[in-house]
Amino acid sequence: MWTLKVYSCETHINHALDVFVAKEETFPIMEKLDEEKMLSTKCEYCDTPASYIVANA
């Protein structure tokens, strides 16, 4: 079983949650990324650093 992970900035977090629920048909776990991870991870919907990860595990 693979894990769906969506990285999102503050602006796109609602969209990321909607997309996750539509694809997985379950509620996700939303976690704030630590500072180190934020620097190297981009939002999947724009080019800004991601603030959150939305995943199912």
N, C-alpha and C positions, 0 to 999 in steps of 0.2 A: 504494500500500500504506500503510495507516495503522498507527500504532504504538500498542500497548496500553501504558498507563502506569497504575500503581497506586501511590498515595501511602499510606504506612503508618507508624504509630507503632511503638515497640518492642514493645508488647503484641500487636499484630496482624500482625507481620511474617510469622510462619509461615502464617497464614491467607492473607495476600496472595500469598505464594509458591505455595501450593496452588491458589488460584483462578487465578493466571496460568498455571500448568502445565496445569490442566484445560481452560482456554479455548484456549490457544495450542499445546498439545502439544509444547512445546519448553522448554528451560531459559532462564530470564530472566537479565538483568543486574540486580544489586542494588547500588545506590549509596547511600551516606550523603549526606543533604542538607547543604549548608553552612548556617551559622547564619542568614544573611539569608533563605534560601528557607524554612527551618523556621518562621520567624515568620509567614509569609504563607500557608502551606499546611497544611491540616487533613488528618488521617487520614481515609480513605474509610470507615472502620468505626466511628469514634467522633469526638468533638469535640476531641480533643487535637492538638497540632501534630504534623505528620508528621516522622519521622526518616529515612525511607528512600523511595526511588523504585524500583519494580520495573518493568522495561521490557524490550522486545525489541530496542531499538536506542538 
